[in-house]
Amino acid sequence: MYTGKVRLSLVEDDAYLSAIEGLQEFVLNANADCETAYDWVCDQCNIHSFVADNYAWDKFFWTYQSAVD
């Protein structure tokens, strides 16, 4: 169904933002590597990939890096 709404980036999606909020805790508790963390975010958002979304990827990677540092 076409709604006429356009999202420019996944960073505007509530499920993605919620996953990013929980990412640091997930990484620390699961001792997750980057690939596992990426898969977890995709699972939380019910999507297959967001690597082509530069804004979403940057936000994910920055959050992941801050968790492992």
C-alpha positions in Angstrom: 0.0 0.0 0.0 1.4 3.4 -1.0 1.0 6.0 1.7 2.7 8.9 0.0 5.2 9.1 2.9 8.9 9.1 2.1 11.6 8.2 4.6 15.0 9.4 3.6 16.8 7.2 6.1 16.1 4.4 8.6 17.2 6.9 11.3 13.7 8.2 11.1 12.2 4.8 12.0 11.1 4.2 15.6 12.1 0.5 15.5 15.6 1.4 14.3 16.0 4.1 17.0 14.8 1.7 19.7 17.3 -0.9 18.5 20.1 1.6 18.5 19.1 2.6 22.1 19.4 -1.0 23.2 22.5 -1.8 21.1 25.2 -0.9 23.7 23.5 -3.2 26.3 23.2 -6.0 23.8 26.9 -5.7 22.8 28.1 -5.7 26.3 25.8 -8.5 27.5 26.3 -10.8 24.5 30.0 -9.8 23.9 28.8 -9.3 20.3 31.0 -8.6 17.4 30.1 -6.1 14.7 28.4 -8.7 12.5 26.3 -10.1 15.3 25.3 -6.6 16.4 24.3 -5.7 12.9 22.2 -8.8 12.6 20.6 -8.1 15.9 19.6 -4.5 14.8 18.2 -5.9 11.5 16.2 -8.5 13.5 14.8 -5.8 15.9 13.7 -3.7 12.9 12.4 -6.7 10.9 14.6 -5.7 7.9 17.3 -7.5 5.9 19.9 -4.8 5.6 20.7 -1.1 6.2 24.3 -1.0 5.1 23.4 1.1 2.0 21.7 3.7 4.3 24.8 5.9 5.1 23.1 7.7 8.0 21.8 4.5 9.6 25.1 2.7 9.1 27.1 5.6 10.6 24.8 5.8 13.7 25.0 2.0 14.1 28.8 1.9 13.8 29.4 4.8 16.1 27.1 3.2 18.7 28.8 -0.2 18.3 32.3 1.3 18.6 31.4 3.3 21.7 30.1 0.0 23.3 33.3 -2.0 22.5 35.8 0.8 23.4 
